[in-house]
Amino acid sequence: MAVLNEPDDTPLPGTVFTPRQVRVLKAAVIVMGILLVGGFAFVLAAIVYQASKGGQSGGTAGTEAVAAELPIPKDATVSTLALDGDRLALHLQSSAGPEIVVVDLKTGKTLARIRLKPQ
């Protein structure tokens, strides 16, 4: 007569857990420990990688400085500046009236000149 293996549902002495539950818990703790150590190593590697770049931009296309001249009237003064990405907006005050000039900083070209006219 063959002896059947009965499931071991009897708790371990001094605990409410069965041996199967303890094995599953041990495996879960080991897997989570490996994930924690691996994640920590990944974060450290990412920090070292970012720090070793030394603040360089992602591409090499915009690393050269553009020297440009912006012609404005002789009596004009710049009252305010606004920077948005690669565009610079200048608010000029002159005897001809207020004007807004939009300049592309990559190329140094004037994109727009807007004369402000009071109504």
MDTraj code that builds the backbone (N, CA, C; nanometers):
import mdtraj as md
import numpy as np

residues = "MET ALA VAL LEU ASN GLU PRO ASP ASP THR PRO LEU PRO GLY THR VAL PHE THR PRO ARG GLN VAL ARG VAL LEU LYS ALA ALA VAL ILE VAL MET GLY ILE LEU LEU VAL GLY GLY PHE ALA PHE VAL LEU ALA ALA ILE VAL TYR GLN ALA SER LYS GLY GLY GLN SER GLY GLY THR ALA GLY THR GLU ALA VAL ALA ALA GLU LEU PRO ILE PRO LYS ASP ALA THR VAL SER THR LEU ALA LEU ASP GLY ASP ARG LEU ALA LEU HIS LEU GLN SER SER ALA GLY PRO GLU ILE VAL VAL VAL ASP LEU LYS THR GLY LYS THR LEU ALA ARG ILE ARG LEU LYS PRO GLN".split()
xyz = np.array([
    [0.0844, -0.1160, 0.0000],
    [0.0000, 0.0000, 0.0000],
    [0.0896, 0.1232, 0.0000],
    [0.0598, 0.2198, -0.0879],
    [0.1414, 0.3404, -0.1013],
    [0.0996, 0.4428, 0.0015],
    [0.1982, 0.5134, 0.0506],
    [0.1704, 0.6181, 0.1488],
    [0.1571, 0.7497, 0.0719],
    [0.0459, 0.8150, 0.0919],
    [0.0231, 0.9430, 0.0256],
    [0.0904, 1.0542, 0.1043],
    [0.1493, 1.1465, 0.0307],
    [0.2080, 1.2634, 0.0968],
    [0.0959, 1.3592, 0.1315],
    [0.0785, 1.3775, 0.2560],
    [-0.0249, 1.4700, 0.2996],
    [0.0348, 1.6097, 0.3027],
    [-0.0439, 1.7108, 0.2688],
    [0.0086, 1.8473, 0.2746],
    [0.0450, 1.8816, 0.4182],
    [0.1573, 1.9486, 0.4291],
    [0.2059, 1.9834, 0.5616],
    [0.1439, 2.1170, 0.6026],
    [0.0213, 2.1096, 0.6549],
    [-0.0496, 2.2303, 0.6964],
    [-0.0381, 2.2548, 0.8450],
    [0.0526, 2.1834, 0.9066],
    [0.0681, 2.2043, 1.0504],
    [0.1664, 2.3185, 1.0732],
    [0.1282, 2.4139, 1.1549],
    [0.2185, 2.5272, 1.1782],
    [0.3459, 2.4832, 1.2494],
    [0.4498, 2.5594, 1.2268],
    [0.5754, 2.5340, 1.2956],
    [0.5573, 2.5639, 1.4437],
    [0.6336, 2.4983, 1.5278],
    [0.6182, 2.5229, 1.6712],
    [0.6518, 2.6696, 1.7062],
    [0.5650, 2.7328, 1.7811],
    [0.5853, 2.8691, 1.8263],
    [0.5462, 2.9751, 1.7250],
    [0.4814, 2.9335, 1.6131],
    [0.4404, 3.0289, 1.5105],
    [0.3100, 2.9841, 1.4469],
    [0.2499, 3.0740, 1.3707],
    [0.1247, 3.0379, 1.3025],
    [0.1497, 3.0058, 1.1560],
    [0.2763, 3.0084, 1.1119],
    [0.3091, 2.9858, 0.9719],
    [0.3442, 2.8404, 0.9465],
    [0.3041, 2.7933, 0.8283],
    [0.3391, 2.6579, 0.7866],
    [0.4771, 2.6623, 0.7207],
    [0.5436, 2.5488, 0.7078],
    [0.6753, 2.5481, 0.6428],
    [0.6705, 2.6036, 0.4990],
    [0.5629, 2.5764, 0.4268],
    [0.5499, 2.6285, 0.2899],
    [0.5441, 2.7801, 0.2911],
    [0.4689, 2.8381, 0.3830],
    [0.4582, 2.9829, 0.3925],
    [0.5930, 3.0461, 0.4277],
    [0.6704, 2.9793, 0.5114],
    [0.8017, 3.0309, 0.5490],
    [0.8948, 3.0298, 0.4283],
    [0.8898, 2.9228, 0.3464],
    [0.9735, 2.9160, 0.2268],
    [0.9366, 3.0260, 0.1275],
    [0.8067, 3.0495, 0.1088],
    [0.7623, 3.1544, 0.0177],
    [0.8059, 3.2917, 0.0702],
    [0.7955, 3.3131, 0.1987],
    [0.8368, 3.4391, 0.2588],
    [0.9871, 3.4608, 0.2427],
    [1.0662, 3.3557, 0.2630],
    [1.2106, 3.3672, 0.2452],
    [1.2440, 3.4037, 0.1001],
    [1.1786, 3.3377, 0.0054],
    [1.2038, 3.3670, -0.1363],
    [1.1659, 3.5121, -0.1688],
    [1.0538, 3.5594, -0.1158],
    [1.0108, 3.6970, -0.1408],
    [1.1101, 3.7964, -0.0825],
    [1.1605, 3.7704, 0.0362],
    [1.2576, 3.8606, 0.0994],
    [1.3868, 3.8630, 0.0194],
    [1.4318, 3.7475, -0.0296],
    [1.5545, 3.7421, -0.1094],
    [1.5372, 3.8197, -0.2395],
    [1.4248, 3.7997, -0.3095],
    [1.3996, 3.8694, -0.4362],
    [1.3917, 4.0201, -0.4131],
    [1.3205, 4.0633, -0.3096],
    [1.3097, 4.2072, -0.2829],
    [1.4440, 4.2669, -0.2427],
    [1.5255, 4.1913, -0.1700],
    [1.6596, 4.2398, -0.1353],
    [1.7457, 4.2592, -0.2585],
    [1.7381, 4.1640, -0.3518],
    [1.8138, 4.1757, -0.4765],
    [1.7661, 4.2977, -0.5556],
    [1.6339, 4.3183, -0.5612],
    [1.5801, 4.4351, -0.6315],
    [1.6254, 4.5657, -0.5664],
    [1.6276, 4.5706, -0.4348],
    [1.6734, 4.6917, -0.3654],
    [1.8201, 4.7204, -0.3955],
    [1.9037, 4.6202, -0.3853],
    [2.0467, 4.6395, -0.4109],
    [2.0691, 4.6780, -0.5572],
    [2.0013, 4.6113, -0.6488],
    [2.0148, 4.6442, -0.7909],
    [1.9665, 4.7847, -0.8218],
    [1.8534, 4.8250, -0.7632],
    [1.8014, 4.9605, -0.7846],
    [1.8958, 5.0657, -0.7293],
    [1.9511, 5.0410, -0.6117],
    [2.0461, 5.1343, -0.5514],
    [2.1707, 5.1467, -0.6392],
    [2.2202, 5.0337, -0.6914],
    [2.3370, 5.0370, -0.7797],
    [2.3050, 5.1136, -0.9077],
    [2.1828, 5.0979, -0.9606],
    [2.1427, 5.1699, -1.0820],
    [2.1376, 5.3207, -1.0566],
    [2.0823, 5.3619, -0.9432],
    [2.0748, 5.5046, -0.9096],
    [2.2151, 5.5628, -0.8945],
    [2.3041, 5.4923, -0.8265],
    [2.4423, 5.5400, -0.8124],
    [2.5111, 5.5505, -0.9484],
    [2.4895, 5.4516, -1.0350],
    [2.5505, 5.4564, -1.1677],
    [2.4965, 5.5745, -1.2480],
    [2.3669, 5.6034, -1.2370],
    [2.3090, 5.7170, -1.3080],
    [2.3649, 5.8491, -1.2561],
    [2.3853, 5.8593, -1.1250],
    [2.4430, 5.9816, -1.0671],
    [2.5865, 6.0003, -1.1153],
    [2.6644, 5.8940, -1.1148],
    [2.8030, 5.9026, -1.1614],
    [2.8062, 5.9389, -1.3096],
    [2.7181, 5.8812, -1.3888],
    [2.7139, 5.9108, -1.5323],
    [2.6799, 6.0576, -1.5558],
    [2.5779, 6.1090, -1.4863],
    [2.5390, 6.2489, -1.5030],
    [2.6487, 6.3424, -1.4548],
    [2.7153, 6.3079, -1.3462],
    [2.8206, 6.3935, -1.2932],
    [2.9436, 6.3935, -1.3842],
    [2.9689, 6.2836, -1.4510],
    [3.0871, 6.2756, -1.5364],
    [3.0687, 6.3531, -1.6657],
    [2.9448, 6.3839, -1.7046],
    [2.9216, 6.4627, -1.8249],
    [2.9643, 6.6074, -1.8040],
    [2.9694, 6.6550, -1.6819],
    [3.0205, 6.7876, -1.6523],
    [2.9319, 6.9003, -1.7003],
    [2.8007, 6.8816, -1.7030],
    [2.7095, 6.9877, -1.7429],
    [2.7041, 7.0092, -1.8929],
    [2.7537, 6.9157, -1.9710],
    [2.7484, 6.9298, -2.1152],
    [2.6056, 6.9106, -2.1617],
    [2.5693, 6.9798, -2.2688],
    [2.4356, 6.9610, -2.3240],
    [2.4309, 6.8302, -2.4014],
    [2.3102, 6.7861, -2.4322],
    [2.2935, 6.6579, -2.4987],
    [2.3555, 6.6536, -2.6366],
    [2.3468, 6.7608, -2.7133],
    [2.4006, 6.7613, -2.8480],
    [2.5161, 6.8578, -2.8596],
    [2.5856, 6.8481, -2.9735],
    [2.6981, 6.9378, -2.9959],
    [2.6604, 7.0509, -3.0895],
    [2.5357, 7.0542, -3.1372],
    [2.4971, 7.1530, -3.2371],
    [2.4937, 7.2942, -3.1803],
    [2.4487, 7.3126, -3.0579],
    [2.4322, 7.4469, -3.0048],
    [2.5405, 7.4898, -2.9088],
    [2.6591, 7.4303, -2.9164],
    [2.7621, 7.4617, -2.8186],
    [2.8442, 7.5841, -2.8563],
    [2.8397, 7.6259, -2.9833],
    [2.9167, 7.7413, -3.0249],
    [2.8391, 7.8692, -2.9982],
    [2.9078, 7.9701, -2.9517],
    [2.8431, 8.0977, -2.9241],
    [2.8271, 8.1759, -3.0540],
    [2.7149, 8.2450, -3.0649],
    [2.6887, 8.3279, -3.1820],
    [2.7058, 8.4733, -3.1400],
    [2.7930, 8.5434, -3.2087],
    [2.8100, 8.6863, -3.1836],
    [2.7304, 8.7608, -3.2896],
    [2.6347, 8.8396, -3.2456],
    [2.5505, 8.9115, -3.3404],
    [2.5302, 9.0540, -3.2929],
    [2.5037, 9.1407, -3.3880],
    [2.4722, 9.2793, -3.3564],
    [2.3263, 9.3039, -3.3896],
    [2.2608, 9.3785, -3.3036],
    [2.1212, 9.4117, -3.3243],
    [2.1104, 9.5623, -3.3431],
    [2.0797, 9.6066, -3.4639],
    [2.0691, 9.7508, -3.4854],
    [1.9427, 9.8068, -3.4208],
    [1.9602, 9.9088, -3.3369],
    [1.8468, 9.9780, -3.2757],
    [1.8671, 10.1278, -3.2975],
    [1.7603, 10.2062, -3.2920],
    [1.7760, 10.3511, -3.3095],
    [1.8717, 10.4092, -3.2055],
    [1.9385, 10.5208, -3.2422],
    [2.0413, 10.5788, -3.1544],
    [1.9849, 10.6236, -3.0209],
    [1.8622, 10.6726, -3.0193],
    [1.8065, 10.7223, -2.8943],
    [1.7282, 10.6154, -2.8183],
    [1.7301, 10.4924, -2.8670],
    [1.6515, 10.3856, -2.8045],
    [1.7218, 10.3284, -2.6834],
    [1.6429, 10.2897, -2.5862],
    [1.6943, 10.2203, -2.4682],
    [1.6153, 10.0922, -2.4488],
    [1.6819, 9.9909, -2.3962],
    [1.6161, 9.8634, -2.3684],
    [1.5541, 9.8732, -2.2298],
    [1.4205, 9.8615, -2.2242],
    [1.3546, 9.8733, -2.0939],
    [1.3364, 9.7376, -2.0269],
    [1.3054, 9.6341, -2.1030],
    [1.2914, 9.5004, -2.0447],
    [1.3399, 9.3951, -2.1436],
    [1.3737, 9.2790, -2.0893],
    [1.4146, 9.1622, -2.1676],
    [1.3277, 9.0445, -2.1264],
    [1.3019, 8.9554, -2.2203],
    [1.2317, 8.8310, -2.1891],
    [1.2948, 8.7197, -2.2717],
    [1.3302, 8.6111, -2.2061],
    [1.3947, 8.4981, -2.2725],
    [1.3013, 8.3793, -2.2695],
    [1.2816, 8.3164, -2.3866],
    [1.1982, 8.1968, -2.3962],
    [1.2680, 8.0979, -2.4880],
    [1.3368, 8.0040, -2.4293],
    [1.4099, 7.9061, -2.5089],
    [1.5244, 7.9733, -2.5816],
    [1.5191, 7.9695, -2.7153],
    [1.6239, 8.0302, -2.7979],
    [1.5827, 8.1659, -2.8515],
    [1.4776, 8.2242, -2.7976],
    [1.4312, 8.3541, -2.8452],
    [1.4391, 8.4583, -2.7347],
    [1.4796, 8.5774, -2.7749],
    [1.4926, 8.6892, -2.6828],
    [1.4022, 8.8020, -2.7317],
    [1.3203, 8.8534, -2.6422],
    [1.2345, 8.9666, -2.6755],
    [1.2867, 9.0889, -2.6014],
    [1.3082, 9.1972, -2.6763],
    [1.3565, 9.3223, -2.6199],
    [1.2470, 9.4271, -2.6315],
    [1.2189, 9.4983, -2.5245],
    [1.1241, 9.6089, -2.5289],
    [1.2056, 9.7367, -2.5357],
    [1.1987, 9.8058, -2.6492],
    [1.2773, 9.9256, -2.6721],
    [1.1909, 10.0495, -2.6541],
    [1.2492, 10.1531, -2.5942],
    [1.1842, 10.2839, -2.5813],
    [1.2675, 10.3831, -2.6624],
    [1.2031, 10.4531, -2.7545],
    [1.2734, 10.5536, -2.8334],
    [1.1789, 10.6698, -2.8618],
    [1.2327, 10.7733, -2.9285],
    [1.1494, 10.8889, -2.9614],
    [1.0436, 10.8524, -3.0656],
    [1.0685, 10.7491, -3.1461],
    [0.9704, 10.7044, -3.2449],
    [0.8572, 10.6251, -3.1804],
    [0.8738, 10.5873, -3.0555],
    [0.7720, 10.5119, -2.9844],
    [0.8246, 10.3777, -2.9381],
    [0.7459, 10.3086, -2.8556],
    [0.7903, 10.1773, -2.8061],
    [0.7875, 10.0722, -2.9162],
    [0.8786, 9.9768, -2.9013],
    [0.8931, 9.8711, -3.0009],
    [0.9376, 9.7433, -2.9317],
    [0.8911, 9.6296, -2.9832],
    [0.9350, 9.4992, -2.9333],
    [1.0103, 9.4302, -3.0466],
    [1.1307, 9.3825, -3.0147],
    [1.2145, 9.3137, -3.1127],
    [1.2357, 9.1711, -3.0633],
    [1.2087, 9.0740, -3.1506],
    [1.2275, 8.9324, -3.1176],
    [1.3485, 8.8815, -3.1957],
    [1.4469, 8.8242, -3.1220],
    [1.5725, 8.7795, -3.1819],
    [1.5898, 8.6305, -3.1578],
    [1.6332, 8.5581, -3.2618],
    [1.6678, 8.4166, -3.2479],
    [1.8122, 8.4094, -3.1996],
    [1.8349, 8.3528, -3.0825],
    [1.9691, 8.3506, -3.0244],
    [2.0625, 8.2521, -3.0931],
    [2.0091, 8.1501, -3.1598],
    [2.0953, 8.0540, -3.2289],
    [2.1604, 8.1160, -3.3516],
    [2.0823, 8.1925, -3.4256],
    [2.1340, 8.2496, -3.5495],
    [2.1706, 8.3962, -3.5355],
    [2.1147, 8.4647, -3.4363],
    [2.1399, 8.6074, -3.4192],
    [2.0528, 8.6941, -3.5071],
    [1.9581, 8.6360, -3.5782],
    [1.8725, 8.7110, -3.6699],
    [1.7516, 8.7676, -3.5970],
    [1.7064, 8.8821, -3.6446],
    [1.5847, 8.9436, -3.5917],
    [1.4653, 8.8739, -3.6559],
    [1.3803, 8.8153, -3.5746],
    [1.2630, 8.7445, -3.6258],
    [1.1452, 8.8378, -3.6464],
    [1.1306, 8.9366, -3.5573],
    [1.0160, 9.0269, -3.5683],
    [1.0476, 9.1600, -3.5025],
    [0.9912, 9.2659, -3.5601],
    [0.9947, 9.4000, -3.5007],
    [0.8508, 9.4463, -3.4929],
    [0.8063, 9.4719, -3.3734],
    [0.6656, 9.5105, -3.3521],
    [0.6625, 9.6512, -3.2949],
    [0.6057, 9.7435, -3.3709],
    [0.5886, 9.8816, -3.3227],
    [0.4599, 9.8875, -3.2424],
    [0.4696, 9.9423, -3.1222],
    [0.3523, 9.9562, -3.0360],
    [0.2920, 10.0943, -3.0612],
    [0.1635, 10.0936, -3.0943],
    [0.0963, 10.2179, -3.1289],
    [-0.0217, 10.2390, -3.0341],
    [-0.0184, 10.3444, -2.9528],
    [-0.1308, 10.3674, -2.8625],
    [-0.2563, 10.4081, -2.9398],
    [-0.3709, 10.3690, -2.8867],
    [-0.4980, 10.4024, -2.9530],
    [-0.5765, 10.5015, -2.8716],
])
top = md.Topology()
chain = top.add_chain()
for i, resn in enumerate(residues, 1):
    res = top.add_residue(resn, chain, resSeq=i)
    for name in ("N", "CA", "C"):
        top.add_atom(name, md.element.get_by_symbol(name[0]), res)
traj = md.Trajectory(xyz[None], top)
